[in-house]
Amino acid sequence: MSTPQTFSALQVMQDAPVIPVIVLNDVAHAVPMARALVAGGIRMLEVTLRTPQALACIEAIAREVPEAVVGAGTVRSKADAQAAANAGSRFAVSPGYTSAVGQACRDAGLALLPGVASGSEIMMAQEDGFTELKFFPAMQAGGPAMLKAWSGPFFDVRFCPTGGVTLQNAPEFLALPNVVCVGGSWLVPADAVAAGDWARVTALARATHALRK
């Protein structure tokens, strides 16, 4: 069995204009949903650790959909990072940042997109060597105007805004030079997942490519 390719945080961000933020309550939905996203050209999949089924979903995608690159979202501790890696995650996304989480992801071999919402948090992440960051919650923490303000002092940092990002406002974020991609949950609407409407998920994934700079 070949060793899975490793990715940097920047490579995860550059793969497509949108990283889908996925909340799954049923393991049976994981594989068909992942296949639907991949069919639409989205392969970096962030499955959030917000449900009891999340790790099993990550494991199923990693095992059954090799063309997808599955990651874990809502990674908040060393235990989360290790469990995500054990389940087959290739990257991690955190809602905030601590040095302990950063080190845990390095130890587990996970590329990390740390969450930041202030200048101090950016500086803490940079001190530990992280320059590709998730701006979260993006709309509530200042939206595109905040990212424009940060482009001066943090000229060497690249962001993935997540939180309140929609198909409608994504272009405003993606037009900024310090934004590589956005994170959004609109690619996997709860009603489409519940109904098994995978064609709709594929269509939503395909539509995101028109957002690329």
SERO-4910 file (N, C-alpha, C, O; in steps of 0.05 Angstrom, whole numbers):
BEGIN
 pado doro    nc1    nc2    nc3   cac1   cac2   cac3    cc1    cc2    cc3    oc1    oc2    oc3
  Met    A     17    -24      0      0      0      0     18     25      0     36     27     16
  Ser    A     13     43    -18     30     67    -21     24     87      2      2     88     12
  Thr    A     45    102      9     42    122     29     26    146     18     33    155     -4
  Pro    A      5    156     32    -10    179     21      8    204     18     26    208     34
  Gln    A      3    219     -3     18    243     -8     13    263     15     -9    265     26
  Thr    A     35    276     24     31    297     44     27    324     31     37    329      9
  Phe    A     12    341     45      6    367     34     13    388     55     11    384     79
  Ser    A     22    411     45     26    435     63     -1    449     65    -19    444     50
  Ala    A     -2    466     85    -27    482     88    -32    499     63    -55    502     55
  Leu    A    -11    510     51    -15    526     27    -26    509      4    -43    518    -11
  Gln    A    -16    485      1    -26    467    -20    -56    460    -16    -71    458    -35
  Val    A    -63    456      9    -91    451     15   -108    475      7   -130    472     -5
  Met    A    -98    499     12   -113    524      6   -114    529    -24   -134    539    -34
  Gln    A    -93    522    -38    -92    529    -67   -107    509    -85   -110    515   -108
  Asp    A   -116    487    -74   -127    466    -91   -153    475   -104   -159    467   -127
  Ala    A   -169    491    -91   -195    500   -102   -202    526    -88   -191    532    -67
  Pro    A   -221    542    -99   -228    567    -86   -242    564    -59   -242    582    -43
  Val    A   -254    540    -55   -270    536    -30   -262    509    -17   -260    489    -31
  Ile    A   -259    510      9   -256    486     25   -284    481     38   -292    498     54
  Pro    A   -298    459     32   -324    455     44   -322    449     74   -305    433     82
  Val    A   -338    462     90   -339    457    118   -363    438    123   -386    445    119
  Ile    A   -356    413    131   -375    391    130   -383    382    158   -365    376    174
  Val    A   -408    381    164   -418    370    189   -435    346    182   -455    348    169
  Leu    A   -426    322    192   -440    297    185   -451    284    210   -437    281    230
  Asn    A   -476    276    209   -489    262    231   -493    233    226   -502    218    243
  Asp    A   -487    224    201   -493    196    193   -469    186    176   -463    198    156
  Val    A   -456    165    186   -433    154    171   -441    145    143   -424    146    125
  Ala    A   -465    137    139   -474    128    113   -473    150     92   -472    145     68
  His    A   -473    175    101   -472    198     82   -444    205     74   -440    218     53
  Ala    A   -424    196     89   -397    206     85   -385    200     58   -376    218     44
  Val    A   -386    175     49   -374    167     24   -388    178      0   -375    190    -18
  Pro    A   -415    176     -2   -428    188    -26   -425    219    -27   -423    230    -49
  Met    A   -424    232     -3   -420    261     -3   -392    268    -13   -389    286    -29
  Ala    A   -372    253     -4   -345    258    -13   -342    253    -43   -329    269    -57
  Arg    A   -354    232    -53   -353    227    -82   -367    248    -98   -358    256   -119
  Ala    A   -389    259    -87   -403    280   -101   -386    306   -102   -386    319   -123
  Leu    A   -372    312    -81   -355    336    -81   -331    332   -100   -325    351   -115
  Val    A   -319    309    -99   -297    303   -117   -306    305   -146   -291    314   -164
  Ala    A   -330    295   -152   -341    296   -179   -344    325   -189   -343    331   -213
  Gly    A   -348    343   -169   -350    372   -176   -323    386   -175   -323    411   -177
  Gly    A   -302    371   -172   -275    383   -172   -265    394   -146   -246    409   -145
  Ile    A   -278    386   -124   -270    394    -97   -259    369    -82   -275    351    -77
  Arg    A   -234    369    -76   -223    345    -63   -212    350    -35   -208    330    -20
  Met    A   -207    375    -27   -199    380      1   -224    383     18   -239    402     15
  Leu    A   -229    364     35   -254    362     49   -250    364     80   -237    347     92
  Glu    A   -261    385     91   -258    390    120   -283    379    134   -304    391    133
  Val    A   -279    356    148   -301    344    164   -297    353    193   -277    346    205
  Thr    A   -316    369    203   -313    381    229   -318    360    251   -335    342    249
  Leu    A   -302    362    273   -305    344    296   -327    354    314   -323    357    338
  Arg    A   -350    360    303   -372    371    318   -394    350    325   -413    356    339
  Thr    A   -391    327    313   -411    306    318   -397    280    327   -373    276    321
  Pro    A   -411    263    342   -399    238    351   -390    220    328   -373    203    331
  Gln    A   -402    224    304   -396    207    281   -373    217    264   -365    203    245
  Ala    A   -362    240    271   -343    253    253   -318    236    247   -310    234    224
  Leu    A   -306    224    267   -282    209    263   -287    184    245   -271    177    228
  Ala    A   -310    171    250   -318    149    233   -322    157    204   -316    142    186
  Cys    A   -333    181    201   -338    192    174   -311    197    160   -307    191    136
  Ile    A   -292    209    175   -265    214    164   -252    188    155   -240    186    134
  Glu    A   -255    168    173   -243    142    167   -255    129    142   -240    118    125
  Ala    A   -281    131    139   -294    120    115   -286    134     90   -281    121     70
  Ile    A   -284    161     91   -275    175     67   -246    169     60   -240    164     36
  Ala    A   -229    168     80   -201    162     75   -198    134     63   -180    130     46
  Arg    A   -214    116     71   -212     88     61   -225     84     34   -215     70     17
  Glu    A   -248     97     30   -265     91      6   -262    111    -17   -269    104    -39
  Val    A   -252    135    -11   -251    155    -32   -222    166    -33   -216    188    -24
  Pro    A   -204    149    -45   -175    157    -45   -169    182    -60   -148    195    -55
  Glu    A   -186    190    -79   -181    215    -94   -188    240    -78   -182    262    -86
  Ala    A   -202    237    -55   -207    259    -37   -184    262    -17   -169    242    -11
  Val    A   -180    286     -7   -160    291     14   -176    301     38   -185    324     39
  Val    A   -180    283     57   -198    289     80   -182    302    103   -160    293    109
  Gly    A   -194    322    114   -182    335    138   -202    337    160   -226    333    156
  Ala    A   -193    344    183   -210    347    207   -212    377    214   -192    391    216
  Gly    A   -236    386    218   -241    413    228   -248    413    257   -252    391    269
  Thr    A   -248    436    269   -254    439    298   -235    423    315   -242    411    335
  Val    A   -209    423    307   -188    410    323   -180    430    345   -170    451    339
  Arg    A   -184    422    370   -180    440    392   -159    431    412   -153    445    431
  Ser    A   -149    406    409   -131    395    429   -112    375    417   -115    367    394
  Lys    A    -93    367    432    -74    346    424    -89    320    418    -83    306    399
  Ala    A   -109    314    435   -124    290    431   -140    290    405   -141    270    391
  Asp    A   -151    314    399   -165    317    373   -146    312    350   -153    297    331
  Ala    A   -123    324    351   -103    321    329    -95    292    325    -94    282    303
  Gln    A    -90    278    347    -81    250    345   -104    232    335    -99    215    318
  Ala    A   -128    237    345   -151    221    336   -157    226    306   -163    208    291
  Ala    A   -154    251    297   -158    258    269   -138    244    252   -145    232    231
  Ala    A   -113    244    260    -92    231    244    -96    201    243    -93    188    222
  Asn    A   -104    189    266   -109    160    267   -132    152    249   -132    130    238
  Ala    A   -151    170    245   -175    165    228   -168    168    199   -184    160    182
  Gly    A   -145    180    192   -138    183    164   -137    211    154   -134    216    130
  Ser    A   -140    231    172   -139    259    164   -111    265    153    -91    255    163
  Arg    A   -110    283    133    -85    292    122    -79    321    129    -57    331    125
  Phe    A   -100    335    138    -96    363    148   -115    368    170   -134    353    175
  Ala    A   -111    390    184   -128    398    207   -134    428    205   -118    443    195
  Val    A   -157    435    215   -166    463    216   -176    468    245   -191    452    255
  Ser    A   -166    490    257   -174    495    284   -190    522    286   -185    540    270
  Pro    A   -208    524    305   -224    549    307   -208    572    320   -215    595    317
  Gly    A   -186    565    334   -168    584    346   -140    573    345   -135    554    330
  Tyr    A   -121    584    360    -94    574    359    -81    573    387    -83    592    402
  Thr    A    -68    551    393    -50    549    416    -25    534    406    -26    519    387
  Ser    A     -3    540    419     22    526    412     19    496    415     31    481    400
  Ala    A      4    487    435      0    459    440    -13    445    416     -5    423    408
  Val    A    -34    458    405    -47    447    381    -29    447    357    -28    428    341
  Gly    A    -14    469    354      5    470    332     26    448    333     31    435    313
  Gln    A     37    443    357     57    422    360     45    394    356     57    377    344
  Ala    A     20    391    367      7    365    364      2    358    335      5    335    327
  Cys    A     -5    378    319    -10    372    290     16    366    276     17    348    259
  Arg    A     38    380    284     64    374    272     72    345    279     82    330    262
  Asp    A     68    338    305     76    311    314     59    289    299     69    267    294
  Ala    A     34    296    293     17    277    280     20    277    249      7    261    235
  Gly    A     36    295    239     40    297    210     17    310    195     13    305    172
  Leu    A      2    327    209    -20    341    197    -13    370    190     -3    385    206
  Ala    A    -18    378    165    -17    406    158    -39    420    173    -61    410    175
  Leu    A    -33    443    185    -53    457    202    -59    485    191    -41    500    183
  Leu    A    -85    490    189    -95    517    184   -106    528    211   -128    522    218
  Pro    A    -90    544    226    -99    553    252   -118    576    249   -116    593    231
  Gly    A   -138    577    267   -158    598    266   -148    623    281   -137    621    303
  Val    A   -152    646    270   -144    672    283   -167    692    278   -181    692    258
  Ala    A   -169    710    298   -189    732    295   -178    758    304   -192    778    306
  Ser    A   -151    759    311   -139    784    320   -110    785    312    -98    764    306
  Gly    A    -98    809    313    -70    812    307    -52    796    326    -32    785    317
  Ser    A    -59    795    351    -43    780    371    -43    750    364    -22    737    366
  Glu    A    -66    740    356    -67    711    349    -50    706    324    -37    685    322
  Ile    A    -51    724    305    -34    720    281     -5    719    289     10    702    279
  Met    A      4    737    307     31    738    316     39    713    331     62    703    328
  Met    A     21    702    347     27    677    361     31    654    341     49    638    344
  Ala    A     13    653    321     16    631    301     41    635    285     55    615    279
  Gln    A     48    659    278     72    664    263     97    657    279    116    646    267
  Glu    A     97    662    305    120    655    322    126    625    320    149    617    323
  Asp    A    105    610    316    108    581    315    111    571    286    110    546    281
  Gly    A    114    589    267    120    581    240     96    578    221     99    568    199
  Phe    A     72    587    230     49    584    213     43    611    199     39    631    212
  Thr    A     42    610    173     37    634    157     12    632    139      5    651    126
  Glu    A      0    609    139    -26    605    125    -47    600    147    -46    580    161
  Leu    A    -65    619    149    -84    619    172   -113    620    163   -120    630    142
  Lys    A   -130    609    180   -159    612    176   -168    636    192   -163    639    216
  Phe    A   -182    655    178   -194    678    191   -222    670    199   -239    666    182
  Phe    A   -227    668    226   -252    657    236   -260    671    262   -243    676    279
  Pro    A   -286    677    265   -308    676    245   -306    701    227   -309    724    237
  Ala    A   -303    697    202   -295    718    184   -314    742    183   -305    765    187
  Met    A   -339    737    179   -358    760    177   -361    774    204   -363    798    206
  Gln    A   -363    758    225   -367    769    252   -343    784    262   -345    802    279
  Ala    A   -319    777    252   -294    789    262   -284    811    244   -261    821    248
  Gly    A   -300    821    226   -292    844    210   -293    841    180   -289    861    166
  Gly    A   -297    817    170   -300    812    142   -277    822    124   -254    824    134
  Pro    A   -283    828     99   -262    837     81   -247    861     90   -223    864     85
  Ala    A   -260    879    104   -247    904    114   -224    897    133   -203    910    133
  Met    A   -228    877    150   -208    869    169   -184    857    154   -161    863    161
  Leu    A   -189    841    134   -167    829    119   -151    850    104   -127    848    101
  Lys    A   -165    871     93   -151    893     80   -133    907    100   -110    915     93
  Ala    A   -143    912    124   -127    925    145   -102    909    153    -81    920    158
  Trp    A   -105    882    153    -83    865    160    -62    863    138    -39    855    144
  Ser    A    -69    870    114    -50    865     91    -25    882     94     -5    875     82
  Gly    A    -26    904    109     -2    920    114     17    907    134     39    899    126
  Pro    A      9    905    159     27    894    179     33    864    175     55    855    183
  Phe    A     14    850    164     17    821    161     18    814    131      4    797    121
  Phe    A     36    828    117     39    826     88     47    798     79     43    791     56
  Asp    A     59    782     97     70    756     90     51    733     99     59    710     99
  Val    A     27    740    106      8    719    116    -15    716     95    -24    735     83
  Arg    A    -23    691     91    -45    685     72    -68    672     88    -64    656    106
  Phe    A    -92    679     80   -116    672     95   -136    655     80   -138    656     55
  Cys    A   -151    640     96   -175    626     87   -198    635    105   -202    624    126
  Pro    A   -213    656     97   -235    666    113   -257    644    114   -265    633     94
  Thr    A   -267    640    138   -289    620    143   -307    631    164   -298    643    184
  Gly    A   -333    626    161   -353    635    181   -369    658    169   -360    681    168
  Gly    A   -393    651    160   -410    671    148   -404    676    118   -415    694    106
  Val    A   -386    660    107   -379    663     79   -399    648     62   -406    625     68
  Thr    A   -409    661     41   -430    649     24   -421    651     -5   -401    664    -11
  Leu    A   -436    638    -22   -431    640    -51   -432    670    -60   -418    678    -78
  Gln    A   -450    685    -47   -454    713    -54   -431    731    -46   -422    748    -61
  Asn    A   -420    727    -21   -399    745    -12   -370    734    -16   -351    748    -12
  Ala    A   -368    708    -25   -342    696    -29   -325    712    -49   -301    715    -45
  Pro    A   -336    723    -71   -319    737    -90   -306    761    -78   -283    768    -86
  Glu    A   -319    775    -59   -307    798    -46   -282    790    -30   -262    804    -30
  Phe    A   -283    767    -17   -260    757     -2   -238    748    -22   -215    755    -18
  Leu    A   -246    733    -42   -226    721    -60   -212    742    -77   -191    736    -88
  Ala    A   -224    766    -79   -211    787    -94   -187    799    -79   -171    814    -91
  Leu    A   -185    794    -53   -164    805    -37   -138    790    -42   -138    766    -43
  Pro    A   -115    805    -44    -90    791    -50    -80    773    -28    -64    754    -34
  Asn    A    -89    777     -3    -80    759     19    -99    736     24    -95    722     44
  Val    A   -119    732      7   -137    710     10   -132    689    -12   -132    696    -36
  Val    A   -127    664     -4   -122    643    -23   -147    628    -30   -152    621    -53
  Cys    A   -164    623     -9   -189    608    -13   -207    616     10   -199    631     28
  Val    A   -232    606      9   -251    611     31   -261    584     41   -259    564     27
  Gly    A   -271    583     65   -285    559     75   -314    565     76   -323    586     85
  Gly    A   -330    545     68   -359    550     67   -375    524     70   -367    503     61
  Ser    A   -398    527     84   -415    503     88   -436    501     66   -451    481     66
  Trp    A   -438    521     48   -460    520     29   -458    498      8   -477    492     -5
  Leu    A   -434    486      6   -431    464    -14   -445    439     -5   -452    422    -22
  Val    A   -450    436     21   -462    412     31   -487    420     48   -486    416     73
  Pro    A   -508    430     36   -532    438     51   -543    414     66   -545    392     56
  Ala    A   -551    419     91   -562    397    108   -585    382     94   -587    358     97
  Asp    A   -603    397     81   -626    384     68   -617    366     45   -629    345     41
  Ala    A   -597    375     30   -587    359      7   -574    333     18   -578    312      6
  Val    A   -559    336     39   -545    312     51   -566    293     62   -565    269     57
  Ala    A   -586    303     76   -607    286     88   -623    272     67   -631    249     71
  Ala    A   -627    285     44   -643    273     22   -626    256      4   -636    243    -14
  Gly    A   -599    256      8   -582    242    -10   -582    254    -38   -578    240    -58
  Asp    A   -585    280    -40   -586    294    -66   -557    301    -74   -548    324    -73
  Trp    A   -542    280    -81   -514    283    -87   -509    299   -113   -488    311   -116
  Ala    A   -528    298   -131   -525    314   -156   -525    344   -150   -510    359   -162
  Arg    A   -540    352   -130   -540    380   -122   -514    387   -110   -503    409   -115
  Val    A   -502    370    -93   -476    375    -81   -455    378   -102   -438    396   -101
  Thr    A   -455    360   -123   -436    362   -145   -439    388   -160   -419    401   -167
  Ala    A   -464    396   -165   -469    421   -179   -459    445   -163   -447    464   -175
  Leu    A   -463    445   -137   -453    467   -120   -423    468   -120   -410    489   -120
  Ala    A   -410    444   -119   -381    443   -120   -371    453   -146   -351    469   -147
  Arg    A   -383    445   -168   -374    454   -195   -376    484   -198   -359    497   -210
  Ala    A   -397    496   -186   -402    525   -188   -380    541   -175   -376    564   -182
  Thr    A   -366    530   -155   -346    545   -141   -322    551   -158   -307    570   -153
  His    A   -317    536   -179   -293    541   -196   -295    567   -211   -274    578   -220
  Ala    A   -319    577   -215   -322    604   -228   -312    626   -210   -309    648   -219
  Leu    A   -308    620   -184   -299    640   -164   -269    644   -166   -259    664   -155
  Arg    A   -255    626   -178   -225    627   -178   -216    653   -190   -226    663   -210
  Lys    A   -194    664   -178   -183    690   -188   -173    687   -216   -163    706   -228
***
